[in-house]
Amino acid sequence: MIKHYTKREKDWHVTPLTDDSLEMIYVCEKSEQIVTK
């Protein structure tokens, strides 16, 4: 999960900003927070 999130974040920095990528990052962050708690 964390490894996948890190990869997505890395790709996100390389690729142009899009609604899809922003939504994906947001969802990953939310799910990560839930897992952390």
Rosetta silent file (secondary structure, phi, psi, omega in degrees, C-alpha in Angstrom):
SEQUENCE: MIKHYTKREKDWHVTPLTDDSLEMIYVCEKSEQIVTK
SCORE:     score description
SCORE:     0.000 S_00000001
   1 L     0.000  -55.660 -178.597    0.000    0.000    0.000 S_00000001
   2 H   -64.739  -40.775 -179.925    2.630    2.515    1.070 S_00000001
   3 H   -62.210  -42.208  179.243    4.992    1.383   -1.687 S_00000001
   4 H   -64.329  -41.900  179.788    2.218    1.813   -4.259 S_00000001
   5 H   -62.523  -42.595  179.809    1.372    5.246   -2.870 S_00000001
   6 H   -62.476  -42.162  179.685    5.017    6.327   -3.085 S_00000001
   7 H   -63.446  -44.129  179.962    5.222    5.188   -6.702 S_00000001
   8 H   -61.513  -42.666 -178.772    2.026    7.078   -7.560 S_00000001
   9 H   -63.674  -40.286  179.835    3.326   10.207   -5.880 S_00000001
  10 H   -63.612  -46.320  178.834    6.599    9.916   -7.806 S_00000001
  11 H   -61.964  -37.955 -177.405    4.741    9.516  -11.120 S_00000001
  12 H   -62.476  -38.087  179.133    2.494   12.424  -10.174 S_00000001
  13 H   -67.248  -32.074 -177.070    5.497   14.737   -9.810 S_00000001
  14 H   -80.512  -40.113 -175.997    6.776   13.721  -13.244 S_00000001
  15 L   -87.177  157.008  178.055    3.493   13.920  -15.144 S_00000001
  16 L   -62.218  155.020 -179.706    1.436   17.105  -15.691 S_00000001
  17 L   -72.410  130.806  176.053   -1.282   17.893  -13.181 S_00000001
  18 L  -138.083  161.984  179.372   -4.685   16.483  -14.062 S_00000001
  19 H   -60.398  -38.216 -179.093   -7.940   16.014  -12.191 S_00000001
  20 H   -62.635  -47.122 -178.051   -7.451   12.250  -12.314 S_00000001
  21 H   -65.914  -41.149  179.145   -4.000   12.379  -10.751 S_00000001
  22 H   -62.162  -42.984  179.657   -5.123   14.878   -8.108 S_00000001
  23 H   -64.278  -41.204 -179.476   -8.083   12.680   -7.227 S_00000001
  24 H   -62.417  -44.855  179.220   -5.850    9.612   -7.079 S_00000001
  25 H   -61.954  -43.488 -178.958   -3.392   11.353   -4.751 S_00000001
  26 H   -61.404  -45.105 -179.914   -6.248   12.559   -2.543 S_00000001
  27 H   -64.418  -42.280  179.820   -7.745    9.080   -2.298 S_00000001
  28 H   -62.603  -42.883 -179.794   -4.343    7.539   -1.541 S_00000001
  29 H   -64.244  -43.407  179.851   -3.702   10.091    1.192 S_00000001
  30 H   -62.559  -47.896 -178.078   -7.129    9.517    2.760 S_00000001
  31 H   -64.094  -36.607  179.773   -6.769    5.747    2.700 S_00000001
  32 H   -66.179  -40.051  178.667   -3.252    6.020    4.119 S_00000001
  33 H   -62.859  -40.432 -179.934   -4.509    8.177    7.001 S_00000001
  34 H   -63.579  -43.442 -179.805   -7.207    5.621    7.757 S_00000001
  35 H   -65.613  -38.965 -179.224   -4.651    2.806    7.810 S_00000001
  36 H   -64.072  -42.251 -179.963   -2.320    4.855   10.009 S_00000001
  37 L   -75.820    0.000    0.000   -5.067    5.524   12.533 S_00000001
